[in-house]
């Protein structure tokens, strides 16, 4: 089935649907019904969270980013971050460290498929966050034990 749109004289017309000017062509195309939204991808991640552990969900998310080209990557991230990060949030008290660990895992998966984290609208890795600052209290106490030889 061929999809056609009225030929417009101005580029702004491509960004306008029903007298609403959108910031991106992709959003305007979505509003026109020319491309699909991310509901199926969100449903996939939601159902996956019922049966899979967080590492598998992070791999699934990276695979969806790679092969399904979601329109709103940040919304998928925001909506499913709790499921992606459940294990790291339990291990680390510092939420920034947990977020960084999730992003590092996703980065590794993407790199294994030839892409990089920077190509997607995701939070940036904070290289200033130390793992030491987020380790659970028990581990910090163990690290501080002085062992005499």
PEGI-V757191 format. One line per field, one symbol per residue. ss: DSSP state (H for helix, E for strand, C for the rest). phi: phi as a letter, one per 20 degrees, with the letter a starting at -180 (. if undefined). burial: b if it has 16 or more other ideal C-beta (glycine too) atoms within 10 Angstrom, else e. A space follows every 10 residues. Layout:
# PEGI-V757191
ss: ???
phi: ???
burial: ???
This chain:
# PEGI-V757191
ss: CCCCCCCCCC HHHHCEECCE ECCCHHHHHH HHCCCCCCHH HHHHHHHHHH HCCHHHHHHH HHHHHHHHCC CCHHHHHHHH HHHHHHHHHH HECCHHHHHH HHHHHHHHHH HHCCCCHHHC CCCCCCCCCC HHHHECHHHH HHHCCCCCC
phi: .edccffdec ffffedclmd eefcfgffff ffneceeegf fffgffffff cdeggfffff gfffffddlf fcffffgffd ggffdgffff edfffffgff ffffffffff ffdnccgfec ecgefefeee fgfdfggfff fffefedee
burial: eeeeeeeeee eeeebebeee ebeeeebbbb beeeeeebee bbebbeebbe eeebeebbbb bbebbbeeeb bbbeebbeeb bebbbebbbe ebebeebbbb bbbebbbebb eeeeeebeeb ebeebeeebe eeebbeeeee eeeeeeeee
